């Protein structure tokens, strides 16, 4: 008896998310088809020119914009940033450093600091609890 292995596929939106690119900026053939796990792996290990260009210049999806600015997705939404941004637009925001961006970066730094403190506290064995 031989086992029949089916090819695992995903929707273009899922593949775009895994590649950290904005789906609407990808080529039509990518948006209209399905992507196999092998194709995704190939795109990740040997990205074609269009993928390299998207990663370099955007437009970038929200999670990438947030990471590049050092803020949370919620921080972007709170300040009206709902559309994808290009690398040029992100760099301009960093250069301008508006008050909201400074505030959101400080908030994000506190969140990371607290998360690290909690992780350290829970990872330290043998402490007595009072």
N, C-alpha and C positions, 0 to 999 in steps of 0.2 A: 504494500500500500504506500503510495507516494503522497506527500502532503502538497497541496497546491497553495503557493504563496501569492496572496493578492497584493497588488501595488497600493500602498497607502497614498492617498491624495488629499489635498486641502484646497479650500477656496482661495482665490487670489488675495482676499482681504487678510486671511490668516497668514499667508506667506509673506505679504507686505509687512505685517506686524512683526513677524519673526526676523525679517530683514531690516527692520527699523527704517522703513521708507514710507512715504505718503502714497497710498494706492493710486489716487487720481493723477499723480505725476508719472506713473509707470507707463510703459508702452501699451497700446491697445491689446496686442496679442497676449500680454501678461494679464491684463484685467479681464479678458474674455475667456480665458482657458481655466484649466485646473493645474495645480502644481503637485508633482509627485515628491515624495520624500527625497528621492535621488536627485531630482532637479533642484530642490531647495538646497541640498548639500552642495551641489555643483555651483549654484549661485553664490553660496557663502564662501566656498574655497577658491573659486576662480570667477570673481564677479565680472560680467560683461561691462563694456564702456558706459552704457546707460545707467547701470547700478552704481558704478564708481562716481559718475557725475552727480547722481541724486544724493549720494552720501556726502559728497564734497560740498555741493552748493545748494541742495534742497530743491524744492520746499521740503521742510522736515515736519513729521507728525508731532503732535503735542508732547509726547513723552520725550522725544529727542530735543525739542525746543526747551523743555523744562530742565533737562539734564545739562544742556549747553549753557543755560543761564544760571544754573545752580539753585533752582527753586522747585517747588512741587507743582503738579498739574493743577491742584486747587489754587495755588498762588497765581498761576496764569489766568485762570477763570475769574478769580476775584478782581483782577485788574484788566479785564476785558480782552485778553489775548485768547481768542478762540479759533483763529485761522492759522493754518500752517505758515511758518516763516522760513525765509531763505537764510543761508549763512550770512549774507550781507546784512540783512535786517537784524539778525541776532547780534552780529558784531557792532552794529550801530547802537543797539540798545545797551550793550556792555560799555561802549565808549561814552554814551550819554549818561548812563547810570542814574535813571530817574529815582525819585524817592521811594516809589513803590517797590522797585527792584532791590534797592538796598534793604528795605524792611523785610521783604520776602526771603532774601538771602540770609538775613539774620535769623529769621524764624526757622528756616531750614537748617541752619547751623545748630540751633538749639535742639531741634528735633533729633538730629544726628547724635549730638552730645548726650542727650537723654537716653537714646536707644543704646548707645555704647555703654553708658553707666548701668542700665538695666541688664544688658547682656553680661557685663563683667560681674555684676552682683549675683546673677543666677548661675554663672559658670564657676564661681568660687566655692568649692566643696568644703565641708567641715566647719562652716561658720555657725555659731550658736544663734538661735533666735530667741529674742527676749520679749 
